[in-house]
Amino acid sequence: MEQIIKIDTEYIRLDALLKLAGAFETGGQAKVSIQNGEVLVNGEVCTMRGKKMREGDSAQFAGVTYRVAAQ
């Protein structure tokens, strides 16, 4: 499953993207999962919660892909 997340800024932090998408209720939950290596960014494990996600980037968690798009 893929979900498109539209942003009106140059980038969004990975933890904020996952929270905005509804993958997590809080930024703290997102932080823990990211640091545990449970999130893929563009197909690779990423443990940096502050990773800048730009248009065209994608994050995967729990079988769902969240793709960043410009608004």
C-alpha positions in Angstrom: 0.0 0.0 0.0 1.2 3.5 -0.8 0.2 6.8 0.7 1.1 10.2 -0.8 2.0 12.9 1.7 1.9 16.4 0.2 4.1 19.1 1.7 4.4 22.8 1.0 7.9 23.2 2.3 11.3 22.1 0.8 11.5 19.1 3.1 9.9 17.4 6.1 11.8 15.4 8.8 11.3 11.7 8.8 9.7 11.5 12.2 7.3 14.4 11.4 6.4 12.7 8.1 5.4 9.5 9.8 3.4 11.3 12.5 1.7 13.4 9.8 0.8 10.3 7.8 -0.8 8.7 10.8 1.7 5.9 11.1 2.3 7.0 14.8 0.3 9.0 17.2 3.3 10.8 18.7 6.8 11.8 17.5 8.2 9.8 20.4 6.8 6.6 19.0 8.2 7.4 15.6 11.6 8.2 17.1 11.8 4.8 18.8 10.8 2.8 15.7 13.3 4.8 13.6 16.1 4.3 16.0 15.3 0.6 16.2 15.8 0.3 12.4 12.2 -0.5 11.7 11.8 2.3 9.0 13.2 2.2 5.5 14.0 5.4 3.5 14.2 4.9 -0.2 14.6 1.2 0.3 17.3 1.3 3.0 17.2 1.2 6.8 17.5 4.7 8.2 18.0 5.4 11.9 18.1 9.2 11.6 14.8 10.6 12.8 15.8 14.0 11.5 16.4 12.8 8.0 15.3 15.4 5.5 12.6 13.9 3.3 12.2 15.8 0.0 9.8 15.4 -2.9 10.1 11.9 -4.4 11.5 10.4 -1.3 9.7 7.5 0.4 9.6 5.9 3.8 8.3 2.4 4.5 6.9 1.2 7.8 4.7 -1.8 8.6 4.1 -2.6 5.0 3.0 0.9 4.0 5.0 3.2 1.8 4.7 7.0 2.4 5.8 9.0 -0.6 6.6 12.7 -0.3 5.0 15.0 -3.0 4.9 18.7 -3.5 1.6 20.4 -2.9 
